[in-house]
């Protein structure tokens, strides 16, 4: 999995494995995706290495509403814990591509 987050302080990017993927649905046409794993390579906007650290985040997709995602949580995560507080996706949204 490749994750890129464009924050006000710069770009946060990492590539990592996914060890847990959990999808739940609700009656309001909402899907909540929680995933976690281990980072193989990447760094924060200020250059701090993320390699070897665990991560977890959440994606919320609801019909006719913008996607939301959480800022990633690093280290000390439990499987499929999810991330921090949700914020709106303001650019291209989430995409799945095969490699």
N, C-alpha and C positions, 0 to 999 in steps of 0.2 A: 504494500500500500504506500502511496506517496501522498503526503499532506503538505499543502502550502497555505499559509495564512498571511494575508497582507494586513498588518496592523498599523496603527498610526506611527509606531516607532520603527517600522521596517518589516522585512520579510522573515518569517519563521518557516523553515522547510525541513522535513525529514522523510526518510524512507524506512519503513519497518515492517515486521511481520505482524499478522493478526492472529492472536491466540484465542480470542473470544469475540463472538458476534451474536448479539441478541436483538431480535426485532419483536416489538409488541405493537398491537393495533388497538384502537379504541373506537367506540361507536360514532365518533364525530369525524370519521375519515382521516384520522391522524395515525401516523406510524412513527414510532420512536425507536431509533437504532442506537444501541450502546455497543461500543467496541473498545477493545484494549489489545495491547501487544507489547513488543519490544522494538526499540529503534535500532536499526542497523547503522545508519549514518544520518547526519544532519546537524543543524546548529540554530541557535536563536538569532534574533536580529542583531544582537550585540556581539555575536561570534562565539558564544558559549557552546561547546560540543554537547550534543544530545545522545551520542552513540552509547549503546548499552543500557540506556534508561528505559523504564517502562512508561507507557502512556495510556490514556483513556480519554475518550470524548463521546459526545452524544450528538445525534442529528435528529431533528424533528421535521417531518414533512406532513403538512395538512392540506387537504384539497382546497384550491383557490386561495391559498395564503402563501406568503414567501417562506422559503425554508429557513429554519433556525439551526444553529449549531452552538456547541459549547466550546469555550476555549479549552485546549487540552490540559489535562492534569498529568503531571510527571512524577515518577517515583512513588513508591508506596501505594500503588493502585491495586485493587483487587479485580479479578476477572469480571469484565463487563460492568464495571463500576459507573462508567460515564464520566463526563467532564465537569467543568465549573459552570457558572451561570450561562444561560442561553442568550445569544445575540443573533440578530437577523443576518442572513447571508445577503450581501449587498452586490456581489458581482455575478460570476457565472454559475454559482451553485455547485452541488456535488455531482460528480460524474464518475462512472465506472468504466475503465478501459482495460482490455486484456493486454498482457505482455508476454 
